[in-house]
């Protein structure tokens, strides 16, 4: 159980890092241009970053439950 929980924790940390990279703009892509010439932000990457962060949170909860279960019943 400890190995699975460590693997899930690493996966969760990786997803959180990717989510931060998307949110900070490293993977966001160019700004969209409106018909009037002004620039607008692209909301799709922000939505993806939030979704990925929530999935990472869920995976980390599962990893924590497995780790605690490994402590209780080795």
C-alpha positions, 0 to 999 in steps of 0.5 A: 500500500505504501508504494501505491500511495507514494506513486499517487502522491508523485502523480498528484505533485506532477499534476499540480506542477503542470496546473501551475505552469498552465495557470502562470502562462508558460503553457497558456498560449497567445492572447486572443484578438477580438474583432475590434483589435483589442486583446482578450485572455483565453479562458480555456487554459484557466479552466483546464488548470482549475480542473487539473488542480481539482483532480490532483487534489482528489488523487492526493486525498486517495494517496493520503487515505492509502498511506494512513491505511498502510500505517494502521494495517501494515 
